[in-house]
Amino acid sequence: MKLTHRLIDPAEEKLFDAFIARHPKGHILQTYAWGQVKASTGWRPFRLVVEEDGRIVAAASLLKRPLPYIGKSIFYAPRGPVVDFHNPALFDFLLGAIRELALKERAILLKIDPDIPSSDGEVQELLRRRGFRLAAEGTGFDGVQPRHVFRLDLRPPLEEIRNNFHPKTRYNIGLAQRRGVIVKDDCTLEDLPVFYRLLQETALRDRFLIRSYDYFCTLWKELVERGYAKLFLAYYQGEPIAGTLAFILGDKAWYLYGASSNRHRNVMPNYLLQWTMISWAKEQGCTLYDFRGVPGTVAEDHPLYGLYRFKKGFSGTFTEFIGEYDLVYSPFYYRLWCLARPAHALFRRLLFWRRKGRSGGAAKGPSPEAVDL
C-alpha cells in the first residue's frame, strides 16, 4: 500500500486527536489541543500525519521553537511521535516526512521522548541505527518529560485496586474521609483562581516556578473545555486546602498538577484527591492511571524521596522510559546548542531568584532548569 504524508487542516482536529486517543502509544501531549496550549508560550505547532489509503497510520504533533540570533529552530515531539516503532518501514517514512518539514523550517534537531519503556531494546537499537543520540538531559529527573513514573493498572475492580494500596495509603484515605474532607469534582472556570492560589502557596513552600494564571486559563480553554482535563478541589471545614488537575485521553489518565495549602495538612487531602481521581478515571473507562514523574534514585536521603514514597503507596508499577533522543540535522549548530543550554539554564535560575526576591513570593514563569520545552 502507498504511504503519503501531509499537515492536517485545523478542521481535522477531531480526526487527529481520535487517532492519538486510540493508538497504544498515544499521549495527551501529542494532541492537537496540547499544541494549542504550547502555542500560547511561543511554540508553533505542526500536526503531521502519515496515511495509507486515506487512513491515518502514524502522526506527530511537532512543536517548533525559534532559537534567538541564529535564525534556526528546534523541533520537539513531546511523548511522540505516535507510530508503531516495531514497523521500521512506517517509522522511516514518518522520519522522512519530519525531516522534509524540519529542513524547510530551519530546524537543527528533532527531539523525541516517546512512550517506550527502557526494557524495549529493539526500539532503542532502531533509534541508534537511524542516527538518534540519547540526550544528556534525558537520562534522569531533569528531562523535559519525566523518565521515571508510576503507572497504575485500572483493569481490576475498584475495590481490588484500593486493597492493593499500601496500608498507610489506605489509612490516610480513610482518615481524610473521617475528618470530613470533601472533594469537589464539578469545578468550573470560577474555581480556577482557587486552584491557582493553592499552586502559588505550594510553589513558595517548595521553591519551584509556576506558570502564569493566563497559561492555566489557556489550558482550561483548550483541554478542560474539550473534555481532556478535569479539576478537583479538596475542602476542609469550608476551606480549600488542596487541588489537582488530571488529564484524560482515550483509555489513559494522567496526574499533571497538584497543589496544597500549608494549613490542615494533617487531614491528608492529597491522598483522598488521588483516590477520587483514580475512581473517576476508572469510571471513564480508563485502563491506566499515570502518576507522572518520580526520581529514578530512591534513596531515603534523596530530596524527592517523599514524592516517590507518596506515589509508590498507590502500588503502581515503576516505569522507566527510554528517555530523550535527538536526531541532529545540523551538527555545527547542535554543538552550539549543547554548549549554550547550561549557560541559558543558569541565567534563567538567576532570573528566577531575582524575581522571587523582588516579589517576596513565588516567581512565575517556565522552569529555570532548561530551555522551555
C-alpha positions as CSV (number, residue, x, y, z in Angstrom):
1,M,0.0,0.0,0.0
2,K,1.2,3.5,-0.8
3,L,2.0,5.8,2.1
4,T,1.5,9.6,1.9
5,H,2.1,12.4,4.4
6,R,0.6,15.8,5.0
7,L,0.0,18.5,7.5
8,I,-3.6,18.4,8.7
9,D,-6.1,21.2,8.4
10,P,-7.4,22.8,11.6
11,A,-10.8,21.5,10.7
12,E,-9.4,18.0,11.1
13,E,-8.6,18.4,14.8
14,K,-11.0,15.8,16.0
15,L,-9.8,13.3,13.4
16,F,-6.2,13.8,14.5
17,D,-7.0,13.5,18.2
18,A,-9.1,10.5,17.7
19,F,-6.1,8.7,16.2
20,I,-3.9,9.7,19.1
21,A,-6.5,8.6,21.6
22,R,-6.9,5.1,20.2
23,H,-3.2,4.4,19.4
24,P,-1.5,2.2,22.1
25,K,1.3,4.8,22.3
26,G,-1.0,7.9,22.1
27,H,-0.4,10.6,24.7
28,I,-2.3,13.7,25.8
29,L,0.9,15.8,24.9
30,Q,0.6,14.7,21.3
31,T,-3.0,16.0,20.9
32,Y,-4.0,19.0,18.8
33,A,-5.3,20.6,21.9
34,W,-1.9,20.4,23.7
35,G,-0.3,22.1,20.7
36,Q,-2.7,25.0,21.1
37,V,-1.7,25.3,24.8
38,K,2.0,25.4,23.8
39,A,1.3,27.9,21.0
40,S,0.4,30.4,23.8
41,T,4.0,30.1,25.1
42,G,5.9,30.8,21.9
43,W,5.9,27.4,20.2
44,R,4.5,26.9,16.8
45,P,2.7,23.5,16.4
46,F,2.7,21.4,13.3
47,R,0.4,18.3,13.1
48,L,1.8,15.8,10.6
49,V,0.1,12.6,9.6
50,V,1.0,9.6,7.6
51,E,-1.8,8.0,5.7
52,E,-2.4,4.7,4.0
53,D,-5.4,4.6,1.6
54,G,-6.7,7.7,3.3
55,R,-6.4,6.2,6.8
56,I,-4.1,7.7,9.4
57,V,-1.4,5.2,10.4
58,A,1.1,7.5,12.2
59,A,1.2,11.0,13.5
60,A,3.4,13.6,15.1
61,S,2.5,16.8,16.9
62,L,5.7,18.8,16.4
63,L,6.5,21.9,18.3
64,K,8.8,24.4,16.7
65,R,10.8,26.8,18.9
66,P,12.9,29.6,17.2
67,L,16.5,29.9,18.5
68,P,17.5,33.5,19.1
69,Y,20.0,35.3,17.0
70,I,20.9,32.5,14.6
71,G,17.7,32.2,12.5
72,K,17.4,28.5,13.4
73,S,14.8,26.5,15.3
74,I,14.3,23.2,17.1
75,F,11.6,20.6,16.7
76,Y,10.2,18.7,19.6
77,A,7.6,15.9,19.7
78,P,6.5,15.6,23.4
79,R,5.8,12.0,24.2
80,G,5.9,11.3,20.5
81,P,5.8,10.6,17.7
82,V,2.8,8.3,17.7
83,V,3.8,5.4,15.5
84,D,4.4,1.7,15.6
85,F,8.1,1.7,16.4
86,H,8.2,-2.0,15.6
87,N,7.3,-1.2,12.0
88,P,10.7,0.2,10.7
89,A,9.3,1.0,7.2
90,L,6.5,3.1,8.6
91,F,8.8,4.8,11.1
92,D,11.3,5.6,8.4
93,F,8.6,7.1,6.2
94,L,7.5,9.3,9.1
95,L,11.1,10.3,9.8
96,G,11.5,11.3,6.2
97,A,8.4,13.5,6.3
98,I,9.5,15.2,9.5
99,R,13.0,15.8,8.1
100,E,11.4,17.4,5.0
101,L,9.4,19.8,7.2
102,A,12.4,20.4,9.6
103,L,14.7,21.5,6.8
104,K,12.0,23.8,5.5
105,E,11.6,25.3,9.0
106,R,15.4,25.5,9.5
107,A,15.3,23.1,12.5
108,I,18.7,21.9,13.7
109,L,17.3,18.9,15.5
110,L,14.3,16.8,16.3
111,K,13.9,15.9,20.0
112,I,11.6,13.0,20.9
113,D,10.8,11.2,24.2
114,P,8.2,8.5,23.2
115,D,6.1,6.4,25.5
116,I,8.5,3.5,25.2
117,P,9.8,1.5,28.2
118,S,13.5,1.2,28.7
119,S,13.1,-2.6,28.5
120,D,12.4,-2.3,24.8
121,G,15.9,-2.7,23.5
122,E,14.7,-3.2,19.9
123,V,13.3,0.3,19.7
124,Q,16.5,1.8,21.2
125,E,18.6,0.0,18.7
126,L,16.3,1.2,15.9
127,L,16.8,4.8,17.0
128,R,20.6,4.4,17.2
129,R,20.6,3.0,13.7
130,R,18.6,5.9,12.4
131,G,21.1,8.4,13.8
132,F,19.4,9.4,17.1
133,R,21.5,10.1,20.1
134,L,20.5,9.9,23.7
135,A,20.3,13.4,25.1
136,A,22.2,14.1,28.3
137,E,19.3,15.8,29.9
138,G,17.0,12.9,29.1
139,T,18.8,10.4,31.5
140,G,17.1,11.4,34.8
141,F,14.6,13.5,36.5
142,D,15.7,16.7,34.8
143,G,14.4,15.8,31.3
144,V,11.7,17.7,29.6
145,Q,9.3,14.9,30.4
146,P,9.9,12.6,33.4
147,R,11.8,9.5,32.5
148,H,10.5,7.6,35.6
149,V,6.8,7.3,36.6
150,F,4.4,5.1,38.5
151,R,1.6,3.7,36.4
152,L,-1.5,2.1,37.9
153,D,-3.4,-0.7,36.1
154,L,-7.1,0.2,36.3
155,R,-8.5,-3.0,34.8
156,P,-9.2,-4.8,38.2
157,P,-12.3,-3.9,40.2
158,L,-12.0,-0.7,42.1
159,E,-12.2,-2.4,45.5
160,E,-9.3,-4.7,44.5
161,I,-7.3,-1.7,43.3
162,R,-7.8,0.0,46.7
163,N,-7.0,-3.2,48.6
164,N,-3.6,-3.3,46.8
165,F,-2.6,0.1,48.1
166,H,0.0,0.3,50.9
167,P,-1.8,0.0,54.3
168,K,-0.6,3.6,55.2
169,T,-2.1,4.9,52.0
170,R,-5.4,3.3,52.6
171,Y,-5.4,4.6,56.2
172,N,-4.7,8.2,55.0
173,I,-7.5,8.0,52.5
174,G,-9.9,6.8,55.3
175,L,-8.5,9.5,57.7
176,A,-9.4,12.3,55.2
177,Q,-12.9,10.9,54.8
178,R,-13.4,10.5,58.6
179,R,-12.1,14.1,59.2
180,G,-14.7,15.4,56.8
181,V,-12.5,16.3,53.8
182,I,-14.8,16.9,50.8
183,V,-13.6,16.7,47.2
184,K,-15.4,19.0,44.7
185,D,-15.3,17.3,41.3
186,D,-17.7,19.5,39.4
187,C,-15.4,22.5,39.2
188,T,-15.9,25.3,36.7
189,L,-13.7,28.1,35.4
190,E,-14.8,30.1,38.5
191,D,-12.8,27.6,40.6
192,L,-9.6,28.1,38.7
193,P,-8.4,31.1,40.8
194,V,-8.8,28.9,43.9
195,F,-6.6,26.3,42.5
196,Y,-4.1,28.9,41.3
197,R,-3.8,30.4,44.8
198,L,-3.1,27.0,46.2
199,L,-0.5,26.5,43.5
200,Q,1.2,29.8,44.4
201,E,1.3,28.7,48.0
202,T,2.8,25.4,47.1
203,A,5.4,27.0,44.8
204,L,6.5,29.3,47.6
205,R,6.8,26.5,50.1
206,D,8.6,24.0,47.8
207,R,10.7,26.6,45.9
208,F,9.7,26.0,42.3
209,L,8.5,28.1,39.4
210,I,4.9,28.1,38.2
211,R,3.2,29.2,35.0
212,S,1.2,32.4,34.9
213,Y,-2.5,32.4,35.6
214,D,-3.1,33.2,31.9
215,Y,-1.4,30.0,31.0
216,F,-3.8,28.0,33.1
217,C,-6.7,29.9,31.6
218,T,-5.5,28.8,28.2
219,L,-5.1,25.2,29.5
220,W,-8.7,25.3,30.7
221,K,-10.0,26.6,27.3
222,E,-8.0,24.1,25.3
223,L,-8.1,21.0,27.5
224,V,-10.9,21.2,30.1
225,E,-13.5,22.5,27.7
226,R,-12.6,19.8,25.2
227,G,-13.1,17.1,27.9
228,Y,-9.3,16.3,28.1
229,A,-8.8,17.6,31.7
230,K,-10.6,17.9,35.0
231,L,-10.0,20.0,38.1
232,F,-10.5,18.6,41.6
233,L,-10.5,20.6,44.8
234,A,-10.4,19.3,48.4
235,Y,-12.2,21.3,51.1
236,Y,-12.0,21.1,54.9
237,Q,-14.4,22.9,57.0
238,G,-15.4,25.0,54.0
239,E,-11.8,26.0,53.2
240,P,-10.0,24.9,50.0
241,I,-6.8,23.1,51.1
242,A,-5.6,21.1,48.1
243,G,-6.3,20.7,44.4
244,T,-5.3,18.6,41.4
245,L,-5.6,18.7,37.7
246,A,-6.0,15.4,35.8
247,F,-5.7,14.8,32.1
248,I,-7.5,12.1,30.2
249,L,-7.4,10.8,26.6
250,G,-8.8,7.5,25.4
251,D,-8.2,4.8,28.0
252,K,-5.4,6.7,29.8
253,A,-5.4,9.3,32.6
254,W,-2.5,11.4,34.0
255,Y,-2.0,13.3,37.2
256,L,-0.4,16.5,35.9
257,Y,-0.7,19.3,38.5
258,G,-1.1,19.2,42.3
259,A,-1.2,22.0,44.9
260,S,-1.9,22.2,48.6
261,S,-2.2,24.7,51.4
262,N,0.1,24.9,54.4
263,R,-2.9,24.6,56.6
264,H,-4.6,21.4,57.6
265,R,-2.0,19.1,56.0
266,N,-2.7,16.6,58.8
267,V,-6.1,15.7,57.3
268,M,-4.4,14.2,54.3
269,P,-6.3,15.8,51.5
270,N,-3.8,14.7,48.8
271,Y,-4.5,11.0,49.4
272,L,-8.2,11.5,49.1
273,L,-7.7,13.6,45.9
274,Q,-5.7,10.8,44.3
275,W,-8.3,8.2,45.2
276,T,-11.0,10.4,43.8
277,M,-9.1,10.9,40.5
278,I,-8.4,7.1,40.3
279,S,-12.0,6.3,40.8
280,W,-13.0,8.9,38.2
281,A,-10.6,7.6,35.7
282,K,-11.9,4.1,36.2
283,E,-15.5,5.3,35.7
284,Q,-14.4,7.0,32.5
285,G,-13.3,3.6,31.1
286,C,-9.5,4.2,31.6
287,T,-7.3,1.2,32.0
288,L,-4.2,3.1,33.0
289,Y,-3.5,5.9,35.5
290,D,-0.2,7.7,35.3
291,F,1.1,9.4,38.4
292,R,3.8,11.1,36.3
293,G,7.3,11.9,37.5
294,V,9.4,10.4,40.3
295,P,13.2,10.3,40.7
296,G,15.0,7.3,39.4
297,T,17.1,7.3,42.6
298,V,15.0,6.1,45.5
299,A,17.4,6.5,48.5
300,E,15.7,7.9,51.6
301,D,18.1,10.9,51.6
302,H,17.1,11.9,48.1
303,P,15.3,15.4,48.2
304,L,12.4,13.9,46.3
305,Y,12.0,10.7,48.2
306,G,8.8,12.0,49.9
307,L,7.2,12.4,46.4
308,Y,8.4,8.9,45.5
309,R,7.0,7.3,48.7
310,F,3.7,9.1,48.3
311,K,3.2,7.9,44.7
312,K,4.6,4.4,45.4
313,G,1.9,3.9,48.2
314,F,-0.7,3.6,45.5
315,S,1.0,0.4,44.3
316,G,1.5,1.4,40.7
317,T,4.2,-0.1,38.5
318,F,7.5,1.8,38.5
319,T,8.2,2.5,34.8
320,E,11.3,3.8,33.2
321,F,11.1,5.2,29.6
322,I,13.9,5.2,27.1
323,G,14.4,9.0,27.6
324,E,15.0,11.8,25.2
325,Y,16.6,11.2,21.9
326,D,17.9,13.9,19.5
327,L,18.1,13.5,15.7
328,V,20.6,16.1,14.5
329,Y,20.1,17.9,11.2
330,S,22.9,20.4,11.7
331,P,25.9,19.1,13.7
332,F,27.6,22.6,14.0
333,Y,24.5,24.3,15.4
334,Y,23.7,21.3,17.6
335,R,27.1,21.6,19.2
336,L,26.4,25.3,19.9
337,W,23.0,24.3,21.3
338,C,24.6,21.8,23.7
339,L,27.2,24.4,24.8
340,A,24.7,27.2,25.3
341,R,22.0,25.3,27.2
342,P,23.8,25.1,30.5
343,A,24.6,28.9,30.5
344,H,21.0,29.6,29.5
345,A,19.7,27.4,32.3
346,L,21.9,29.2,34.8
347,F,20.7,32.6,33.6
348,R,17.1,31.5,34.0
349,R,17.7,30.3,37.5
350,L,19.4,33.6,38.5
351,L,16.5,35.5,36.9
352,F,14.0,33.3,38.9
353,W,15.6,34.1,42.2
354,R,15.9,37.8,41.4
355,R,12.2,37.9,40.6
356,K,11.4,35.9,43.7
357,G,13.4,38.3,45.9
358,R,11.6,41.3,44.4
359,S,8.1,39.8,44.7
360,G,8.7,38.2,48.2
361,G,6.8,35.1,46.9
362,A,6.7,32.5,44.2
363,A,8.1,33.7,41.0
364,K,6.1,32.9,37.9
365,G,7.3,31.6,34.6
366,P,8.6,28.5,32.9
367,S,11.1,26.1,34.5
368,P,14.5,27.6,35.1
369,E,16.2,24.3,34.5
370,A,16.3,24.3,30.8
371,V,15.0,25.9,27.6
372,D,11.2,25.9,27.9
373,L,10.2,22.8,26.1
